[in-house]
């Protein structure tokens, strides 16, 4: 049976389906301009990979706790914790309260307030980006500031007739800062680990100098556990590797311990 459409008038250039040439899809596919693709993907995949995300409540808790202990045990507070422990656990606990308060305030001002104010000033001047000093290149000037403050504190205590091992705790901290400064030119080392390891070395020295408070072993065990917790936090936050934490711990402990032994 013939189709009535075959007898109808056809538009100019019309071809039947039998003779029509089918053009391949790939030859007529529309070309998308590069700008369109860029506008449709405003967040490159590489940037998303650079930002770690905590996907579970447990991970968010660990991250928050790691930030907390990183600030509680910030290196600038280690000299303050050290002098408080010295006045509480060593034979210097018998010193008058006014004397202990005065020297504690001096240590706090010289080793926390002064460096912190200078670090904030450096940030305001645009010389550093983060007061946490997480970048290796940002640590040069703050290292010099803390070294001078620690060494000056040790000299001050020595001139005030404090026991030599007490003064050497601060000088040892300055020496650890100097080692970290030199290493920092080529490699990032954990100042947090160095600071708390110096406190562990000081607590051991308290026992050696005697008499000391009861339960000193537990104080040392607690300090070591805090050091391990702090190092784990720094690794969890991606601030340091395990090797950098171990290196910082070795530097802090050996510098304080060696000076306490040599300069008696």
C-alpha positions as CSV (number, residue, x, y, z in Angstrom):
1,X,0.0,0.0,0.0
2,X,1.4,3.4,-0.9
3,X,1.7,6.1,1.6
4,X,-0.3,9.4,1.0
5,X,2.8,11.3,2.2
6,X,4.6,10.3,-0.9
7,X,2.2,12.3,-3.0
8,X,2.3,15.5,-0.9
9,X,4.4,18.5,-1.9
10,X,7.9,18.4,-0.4
11,X,10.0,21.3,0.9
12,X,13.0,22.3,-1.1
13,X,16.1,20.2,-0.2
14,X,14.0,17.5,1.5
15,X,15.4,14.0,1.4
16,X,13.7,10.8,2.2
17,X,14.8,8.6,5.0
18,X,16.1,6.1,2.6
19,X,18.6,8.5,1.1
20,X,19.3,10.7,4.1
21,X,22.9,10.5,5.3
22,X,23.1,10.2,9.1
23,X,25.9,12.3,10.5
24,X,27.9,10.7,13.3
25,X,27.1,12.1,16.7
26,X,30.7,12.9,17.6
27,X,31.0,15.2,14.6
28,X,28.1,17.4,15.6
29,X,28.6,17.3,19.3
30,X,28.6,20.9,20.7
31,X,31.9,22.2,21.9
32,X,31.8,23.5,25.5
33,X,33.9,26.6,26.1
34,X,36.6,26.2,28.7
35,X,35.2,29.2,30.7
36,X,31.9,27.3,31.1
37,X,33.6,24.4,32.7
38,X,35.6,26.6,35.0
39,X,32.5,28.4,36.2
40,X,30.6,25.1,36.8
41,X,33.4,23.9,39.1
42,X,34.4,26.7,41.4
43,X,36.1,24.5,44.0
44,X,39.0,22.5,42.4
45,X,39.3,18.9,43.7
46,X,42.9,19.5,44.8
47,X,41.8,22.2,47.2
48,X,39.2,19.9,48.8
49,X,41.9,17.2,49.3
50,X,44.1,19.7,51.2
51,X,41.5,20.4,53.8
52,X,41.1,17.5,56.3
53,X,37.6,16.9,57.6
54,X,36.5,15.1,60.8
55,X,33.7,12.8,59.7
56,X,32.7,11.3,63.0
57,X,31.9,12.8,66.4
58,X,34.9,10.9,67.9
59,X,37.3,12.4,65.4
60,X,35.9,15.9,66.1
61,X,36.3,15.3,69.8
62,X,39.9,14.2,69.4
63,X,40.7,17.2,67.2
64,X,39.2,19.6,69.7
65,X,41.0,17.9,72.6
66,X,44.3,18.0,70.6
67,X,43.9,21.8,70.1
68,X,43.2,22.2,73.8
69,X,46.2,20.4,75.1
70,X,48.4,22.0,72.5
71,X,47.5,25.4,74.0
72,X,47.6,24.2,77.6
73,X,51.1,22.9,77.1
74,X,52.3,25.7,74.8
75,X,56.1,26.0,75.0
76,X,55.9,29.5,76.4
77,X,54.2,28.1,79.5
78,X,56.8,25.4,80.2
79,X,59.1,27.7,82.2
80,X,56.1,28.8,84.3
81,X,55.0,25.2,85.0
82,X,58.6,24.4,85.8
83,X,59.0,27.1,88.5
84,X,55.7,26.1,90.0
85,X,56.7,22.5,90.3
86,X,60.1,23.5,91.7
87,X,58.5,25.6,94.4
88,X,55.9,22.8,95.1
89,X,58.0,19.6,95.0
90,X,61.6,20.4,95.9
91,X,63.1,21.6,99.2
92,X,62.4,25.1,97.9
93,X,58.8,24.5,99.0
94,X,59.9,25.8,102.4
95,X,60.7,29.2,101.0
96,X,58.4,32.1,102.1
97,X,55.2,32.4,100.1
98,X,56.0,36.0,99.1
99,X,59.4,34.9,97.7
100,X,57.8,32.1,95.7
101,X,55.1,34.4,94.4
102,X,57.6,37.1,93.3
103,X,59.9,34.7,91.4
104,X,56.9,33.0,89.8
105,X,55.6,36.3,88.5
106,X,59.0,37.3,87.2
107,X,59.3,34.0,85.3
108,X,55.7,34.4,84.0
109,X,56.3,37.9,82.8
110,X,59.8,37.2,81.2
111,X,58.9,33.9,79.5
112,X,55.2,34.2,78.7
113,X,54.0,37.8,78.6
114,X,57.0,39.4,76.9
115,X,57.3,36.7,74.1
116,X,53.6,36.6,73.6
117,X,53.3,40.4,73.2
118,X,56.2,40.4,70.8
119,X,54.7,37.5,68.8
120,X,51.4,39.4,68.6
121,X,53.3,42.5,67.4
122,X,55.0,40.4,64.7
123,X,51.6,39.2,63.5
124,X,50.3,42.7,63.4
125,X,53.3,43.8,61.4
126,X,52.6,41.0,59.0
127,X,55.9,39.2,59.7
128,X,54.1,36.0,60.8
129,X,50.7,34.7,59.8
130,X,49.7,32.5,62.8
131,X,50.5,33.0,66.5
132,X,50.7,29.2,66.7
133,X,53.9,29.4,64.6
134,X,53.0,26.3,62.7
135,X,55.1,27.3,59.7
136,X,58.8,26.5,59.9
137,X,59.8,29.8,58.3
138,X,57.8,31.8,60.8
139,X,59.7,30.5,63.8
140,X,63.1,32.3,63.4
141,X,62.4,35.5,65.3
142,X,60.2,33.9,68.0
143,X,62.9,31.4,68.6
144,X,65.4,34.2,69.2
145,X,63.0,36.0,71.5
146,X,62.4,32.9,73.7
147,X,66.1,32.0,73.8
148,X,67.0,35.4,75.1
149,X,64.2,35.4,77.7
150,X,65.1,31.9,79.0
151,X,68.8,32.6,79.2
152,X,68.1,36.0,80.9
153,X,65.8,34.2,83.4
154,X,68.5,31.7,84.2
155,X,71.1,34.4,84.7
156,X,68.8,36.3,86.9
157,X,68.0,33.3,89.2
158,X,71.7,32.5,89.4
159,X,72.6,36.1,90.5
160,X,69.8,35.8,93.1
161,X,71.5,32.8,94.6
162,X,69.0,30.2,93.4
163,X,70.4,26.7,93.3
164,X,72.4,26.1,90.2
165,X,70.2,23.3,88.9
166,X,67.2,25.6,89.0
167,X,69.0,28.3,87.0
168,X,70.2,25.5,84.6
169,X,66.6,24.4,84.0
170,X,66.1,27.8,82.2
171,X,69.5,27.9,80.6
172,X,68.9,24.3,79.3
173,X,65.6,25.5,77.8
174,X,67.5,28.3,76.1
175,X,70.0,25.7,74.8
176,X,67.2,23.5,73.5
177,X,65.7,26.6,71.8
178,X,69.1,27.2,70.1
179,X,69.3,23.7,68.8
180,X,65.7,23.9,67.5
181,X,66.6,27.2,65.9
182,X,69.5,25.7,64.0
183,X,67.6,22.6,63.0
184,X,64.7,24.8,61.9
185,X,66.7,26.1,58.9
186,X,66.4,22.7,57.3
187,X,63.7,20.7,59.1
188,X,60.7,21.3,61.4
189,X,61.1,20.0,64.9
190,X,58.5,20.0,67.7
191,X,59.0,22.8,70.2
192,X,56.0,21.5,72.2
193,X,57.8,18.1,72.7
194,X,61.1,19.8,73.6
195,X,59.4,22.0,76.3
196,X,57.6,19.3,78.1
197,X,60.6,16.9,77.9
198,X,62.7,19.6,79.6
199,X,60.2,19.6,82.5
200,X,60.5,15.8,82.8
201,X,64.3,16.2,83.1
202,X,63.8,18.9,85.7
203,X,61.6,16.6,87.8
204,X,64.2,13.9,87.8
205,X,66.7,16.4,88.9
206,X,64.4,17.4,91.8
207,X,64.7,13.8,93.1
208,X,68.5,13.9,92.8
209,X,68.9,17.1,94.6
210,X,66.5,16.1,97.4
211,X,64.8,16.2,99.7
212,X,61.7,16.2,97.6
213,X,57.9,15.8,98.0
214,X,56.4,12.4,98.5
215,X,55.1,10.7,95.3
216,X,57.7,12.2,93.0
217,X,57.8,9.1,91.0
218,X,54.1,9.6,90.2
219,X,54.8,13.2,89.2
220,X,57.4,12.0,86.7
221,X,55.1,9.3,85.4
222,X,52.3,11.8,84.9
223,X,54.7,14.2,83.2
224,X,55.8,11.5,80.8
225,X,52.2,10.5,80.1
226,X,51.4,14.2,79.3
227,X,54.4,14.3,77.0
228,X,53.1,11.3,75.1
229,X,49.6,12.8,74.9
230,X,50.9,16.1,73.7
231,X,53.1,14.5,71.1
232,X,50.2,12.4,69.9
233,X,48.1,15.5,69.6
234,X,50.6,17.3,67.5
235,X,50.8,14.3,65.2
236,X,47.0,14.0,65.0
237,X,46.7,17.7,64.0
238,X,49.3,17.2,61.3
239,X,51.7,19.7,62.8
240,X,54.5,17.2,63.2
241,X,55.5,13.7,62.2
242,X,56.5,11.1,64.8
243,X,60.1,11.6,64.0
244,X,59.9,15.4,64.6
245,X,58.2,14.8,68.0
246,X,60.8,12.3,69.1
247,X,63.6,14.6,68.0
248,X,62.1,17.5,70.0
249,X,61.7,15.3,73.1
250,X,65.3,14.2,72.9
251,X,66.6,17.8,72.4
252,X,64.6,19.1,75.3
253,X,65.4,16.4,77.8
254,X,69.1,16.1,77.0
255,X,69.8,19.9,77.0
256,X,68.2,20.4,80.5
257,X,69.6,17.1,81.9
258,X,73.1,17.6,80.6
259,X,73.5,21.2,81.9
260,X,72.1,20.2,85.3
261,X,74.8,17.5,85.6
262,X,77.7,19.5,84.2
263,X,77.3,22.9,85.9
264,X,76.8,21.9,89.5
